[in-house]
Structure formats: structure tokens, C-alpha cells
Amino acid sequence: MCGIVAASAKRNVVDIIINGLQTLEYRGYDSAGIAVIEGDGITIKKQAGKLTKLKAQLADEPVSGHSGIGHTRWATHGEPTSANAHPHDSNNAIAVVHNGIIENYAPLREQLIAKGYQFKSETDTETLVHLIHDYQSDGLSFAQASHKAIRLLDGAYAVAITCMSEPGRIIAARKGSPLVLGMGEGENFVASDVQALINETDQFCYLEEGDIVEITADDYVIYDGNDQQVSREIQTVKMSADALSKDGYAHYMLKEIHEQPTAVANTIADRLLGGRVSDEFITPEMAQTLQQVEHIHIIACGTSYHAGMVARYWLEAFTGIPTQVEIASEYRYRNPVVPKNSLFLTISQSGETADSLAALRYAQTTGYLSTYAVCNVANSTLDRESDVCLLTYAGPEIGVASTKALTTQLAVMALFTLKMMEIHDKDPAKRKRLVKQLRTMPGIINQALVLSDQIKGIAEQIVKRDNALFLGRGLHYPIALEGALKLKEISYIHAEGYPAGELKHGPLALVDEKMPVIAVCPNDELLEKLKSNIEEVRARGGELYVFVDHKSDHGLSDRVNHVITLDASGSFTSPIVFNVPLQLLSYHVAVLRGTDVDQPRNLAKSVTVE
Ligand code: HGA
């Protein structure tokens, strides 16, 4: 999604802004631009396409100034052209960058056109800049005009505004889209994400919903949603620049796949004590509330939704608590019934996913016992607005296609399931066995990574195809869905995930010698059923690729050409393990296809618009 970086300093801010935007590239974008106050005008440079094009333009036509705003745009209103790229200006007196959607832009645009304003873009954003200009023409100051215009906006936004009449002052605001304030020595910044500013400062304020901040090089003032001056907590954020590098890997995605053993180890360390989940993970006070839980509603989007699906199997099987999982964008629009003593739980890598946040805010009005979040970014909106946040410690995930985030989400949901078993007094002996399985996860994932070369061989076959089917059953059905999602996301091959038992109810019609069918075949109680489904595919000439647990081959290698064996070590955690070779498969297919693995077309990382 769009990225914003703005700076006011006593030095040239162009490099600060461009370097910051570079760290936000992972969010996915299709154009980039910068506006700098230079001499007696605002200089705007913008380009459709990647930041490298903007950088090349800046190398040919250098700009320099002590305050400026920059943007990477993921188009929502208007094509990804340079005319629609941000910043947008009004009469070269004010310029704006914006993340989000201004829902009431159409009537505002009409009013402004009637007043004589000429629009140069199709964006909703341009409305805001002319609106501020209009208010300034009525005699309001830059700050008064900006506050008045911002308060008129419906929808979700983060904005940064610069103005010729007050060259060193930048006004920024957030409602529904993330924005942080960074404080340096004689310089201040705002950005969509702390990582955009880690080379400049480690002092940050996370702005809250409705906040407006005014920065100059020497000062900053924050106003809350009622335009009252407020102070927000200053936090020191230490993040190493290495966490944002590719560390010698060809792609972030490959690096992140290989980081999974460490990410899981970090996520479970200190949370497992002896044979149980520690009180640090769920405090005794939290446990008191969780003891009353009779229903669990898990809400998420994309890959996180698949984590929720696996967790549903775990929670129902091991705690007996009815659990439902739902796509966030569907949940909030269907007046869901919330039974007494229900727990609401969202899962999101960034903690800024607009649909999940909207679902949380809706849930807060409907009588849930408590709201929990599982996310990877401390201080994200989801973290701050949920009653409890169970953090994953995956470290920054830069590749748009989620890998280590899912794995650590599953690790957290496994911990949560074990804690719920303890709180609801379920089978202590079994609990101990499951804790043991979870502990061995990092080593088992490491072993799965060793399969990379073998999987590359399979990728060489699959890359020739236009479609693929992924099959799984039970706990591994969500893993089949995830395998299909990953393949389509980064290789653009059409892929579907199915519960293997559904094959004969439709998708079997697609199977012929050109249809790769990838089956996830663990050693569980559904093994024999799944083997029958594999035979159904084999009988129709489908091209089978079967991932089996080393204990579950059971003659499959005699009947199927491509069998890949891994050690999934027990059924509880085996979805975590089986997901790893499927990630590698998508990765290798995408590399062979020559797609942009880390920033696949049309997709964004942190999905901050509905
Ligand atoms: N609506 C604006 C900004 C889009 C956005 O925030 N994407 O993440 C536009 O289309 O330019």
C-alpha cells in the first residue's frame, strides 16, 4: 500500500525521503513522487513505475530543500500514471501525499470544480489539496485550513501536507491508516512505518486515530481528534538495518523462508516453561477471562485467514470450544450473531490490515468477552486497539507474499491452544506431548528447508503449466489453500486449493495430463482417504506431486512419479512443516517464470484500504 515519508530539517531532505521510501517499497506500489520546497516554489517530481525511475529523474534534475513530502502510491482511484502519482498540488502553493481513500471525494470535487479548480488527476486525493487551498483563499492559515479540510474527510487516510506560505512546516494526520512521528536533533519526520526512518532517529510517537501533527525542524505539536493539543508517549525503537537487508539472498522471500526456524524459536522462546505455556504469554488475569470463553471467532484476511483455519482445527479438537473463522471483509457486513461469552481474535501480520481493524471496531460494539490480536508489529493499530495482543516475533517481513509471518502466527496459535487446554483443564498428558512437539519445530523446519533443490526440480515441471490444483484434508486443507494462494500470488499461475474429498464434486473435471495436482499427505487419520483421492487423480492421468510424511509413504512412491518426503513429526504441528516446501515450490516457480517475486504485480503488503 502507499507509503508516506516527510521531513523538516536544517539539511537537504531529499535523500532522507527517498531512502525512507525505499524501505517502504515492500508494501507494494506502482508510482512514486516527491515535493520539496525549493526557493520560491514547490518542486514536484513524480514517475509511474518503480522508485528507480524517480531516482533517475532526480539524478538528471536534482532538487534540494529543507522540507518535503514523498510517496509511493498503490492506485485505488485512477490508473497508475505519473499524473495520478502523488504529491498533488493546488496552484503550486500546497502539496499533499495521501494513503487511504477519501470516500466523500466526489461531492467535494464537484463543489471545487464549480469554484473554478482544475483537476489534473483522477485521484480522490487531489480533492484535499484544493480544499485546503480554497480555505486558505478565505483567509485561513495553513494550519487552520488543513485542520478544517481534514476534519471534513470521510474514510481512511494518512496525509502529509506542505505549503509555500510556511516552508518549514509540514502538517500530517491519520485516521484509519498508519502514521508515525519521528523526532531527531533539529529535525522531525513523519512516515507510514518506523522502518522508513530508522537511519534518522530511534525516537518515535505512534499517532492515534484522528491525530493531526504539525512539525518544523525544531518542534512538533500533536492535536487529537477534537483539535485539542495532546502529548503522546515517546518510544525508543531499536531496529537494525540488517533486518531490512536481503542478507545475500536473491530475494527477501527466500531470506524470509530461511528465517523461519529462528522466527519460530524467537516466538516460542520464553513462552514455553517446562511442560507448559508460561504465564508471560497469558497472565493469570487474562486466564480468568479466557476461562469463561464458550465460543471463539477468528477474523483475518489472506494468508492470516489460513492460520486461523488451522487454529480452528486445533482449538476445537483439543479444547472442545466451538470456533469459527471468517474473512474480515465479509464478517463485518453480515450482522454476525455473537453468543454469550465469545472471544474475538484477529490475525494480521502488519496489525494495520484495514478490513481486520474495521472488524475489530465493529466487534467492540457487539458484546464480546474480550478482543485478542495476533500480529507481528508491536504498537500497530491492532496491537493498540485490541484488549490483548499476542505478538509474533518474525522480524520485519518485506516480501509481499507472507511466509515467516504465517509460520509464527501458527506458532502463536499453537501456544494459545495449549494455554486454552490448560485453562479449561484438558488432558494434561496430551498437553505435555504437544508442548514437546512445538519445542522441536525450529529443527524440523530446518530439515524441510533442505528439500529446496529437490523442489526446484518439481518447479521446472510446474512452470510449464497454466493451472494447478492443491489438495489437502483436515488440518492440512488450509495448507493446500495457502500453497495455491502463494503460487498464484508470485508466479501468476492460476491455482486452486481444495479439500481432497471435494475433488469428485467438481474439480476432477479439470484433471488431465496437463493439470499438476499437488497433494499434502501427512501421516494422520485421513491418510487412507487421501490416498484414495490421489488414486482418483492418477486414474485420470493428472500430474501428481505428493508431499508425504516419512512415516506415511505407504506405497505411494511406487504409484506416483513425484513424491517428496519430509519429517513432519506428529500431527499437531505438521501443518507448519508442510507449508514450508509449498513456499519453496512457489518461490522456485516464480523465479523460473521471471516474475517480481518480492513485489508481485497489483499486490500490496500492508493492505490499509478496504
Ligand atoms: N486513494 C489514493 C491513495 C491510494 C492508497 O492509499 N493506496 O494504498 C490514490 O488512489 O491515489
Boltz pocket constraint, residues with backbone or C-beta under 6 A from the ligand:
constraints:
  - pocket:
      binder: B
      contacts: [[A, 1], [A, 2], [A, 73], [A, 74], [A, 75], [A, 76], [A, 77], [A, 78], [A, 84], [A, 98], [A, 99], [A, 100], [A, 101], [A, 102], [A, 123], [A, 124], [A, 125], [A, 608], [A, 609]]
      max_distance: 6.0
